[in-house]
């Protein structure tokens, strides 16, 4: 499957590799500081001369963080809020910070993305456990 010209399976693999050793867990709070190099697949086609991380990739980072923490797969059910204040460029250390809570519809993620001390994105998501449906 492709989204914005990005192979989502490769994106998931690259994000997992980037995050797994950087993920810090403190109760319901998860943090990961990531520096995306200019060859990161998430930048494909998103301004080749000046790579900018697409918002959908920021959302995927947060989903991968909770999947690594819980050792379960999730699917995105709702985007409650997605406010992108400033872009994320290649080679810039970027802190992803999320808090997870149970919600009547699944798991709620409240996230912020920081560049240095400055908030550059606010994201709120509802996730559901990934279930494989059986077809007859």
N, C-alpha and C positions, 0 to 999 in steps of 0.2 A: 504494500500500500504506500502511496506517495501523497504528501501534503506539501504544498508550496514547492514542488519539485524535489522534495527531500524523501529519501527512502526511510520510512519510519522504523523498520527493523534495525537498520544500521544506526539510526539516530539513537534508538533505545540502547543498543550495545555500547556506543560511544559514551552516552551519558552515564550509564551504569559504571563503566570503567573510570570515568572522570570523578564520579561522586563517591564510590564505595569506600575509598581510603580517607576521604575528607569529611565524611558525615559524622557530626557530633550530635549525640542524643542526650537530652536532659529532660526526662519525663515526657510531657507532651510536646516539648520544643525540639525542633531539629534545625541544625545549621550546617551549611556547607559553603566554603569559600572556593570558588572555581575561577580559573583563568582559561578562557577559550582561546586556543591558538587560531591563527588566520585560516588554517586548513580544516577547521572543525566543520563537519557536515552540515550543521545547523545554519551556517552562513551561506550555503549554496544558493546562488541566484539572488541573494538579498544584498544588493549593491556590491558587486564584485570588487570595485576599486576602493570601497570604504565599507567593509563588512559590518553589518548591524544585526544583532541577534533578534530574530522575530519573536513577538510576544507569545506565539504558540509554543515556541521552544522553552521560554521561561516557565510556562504552565507545565510542560512536559518534565522539566527539571524537578518541579515540586512533586509531581506524581511519582517519579523515580525515587525521590528521597523517601517518601512514605512507604513505597514498595520495598525498598531495601531495609528500612526499619522494621516493618511488620512481617517481612518475608512472605508477602501475599501480593497478588496482582489486582489492580484496580482499573476501573474505567471511569472516564469523566462523565458525570451525570449532568452537572450544571456549572456554569460560570456565574457566580453571584456578583462578582466585581472583578474588573480587569482595568486598572488604571496604569498606563505606562507614561511616566513623567519625563524620563530621559532615556536615550538609547544606551545599549550595552555594546561596546566595541570590542574587537579582538584584542587580546593581550592585556585586558583590563581586569584586575582582581575584582570579583563580584561576589558578594555574600548573599546567599539565599537563606532566609529564616522563615520557618513555618511552625505553626502550632496546630495540632490535630485534636479534634473533639468529635465525640459521637454525635450524630444528628439523626433525626427521625427518618431521613432519607438515605442515610449511609454515614460517611465520614466527612466532616467539614474541615477543610484546610484554610487557615488564614495565613497569608504569606506576605512578606515584604522582601524587596530586593534592594540591596545597598551597594553604592559605589563609595568607598571610604565610609564616612559617617552619614552620607546623604541618602535618603530614600529615593529610589528611582522607579519603583513600581510597587503597587499594592494589588494583591490578587486574593480572591476568596472563591473556593471551589467546593463542590459536593462530589464525592466519589462513591462508587458502589463496588463491591467485590466483583471481580471478573468471574463470570460463570460461562462455561462452555455449554451451549444449547445442543441437545441431541435432536437430530433430524431423522425422520423415518424414511 
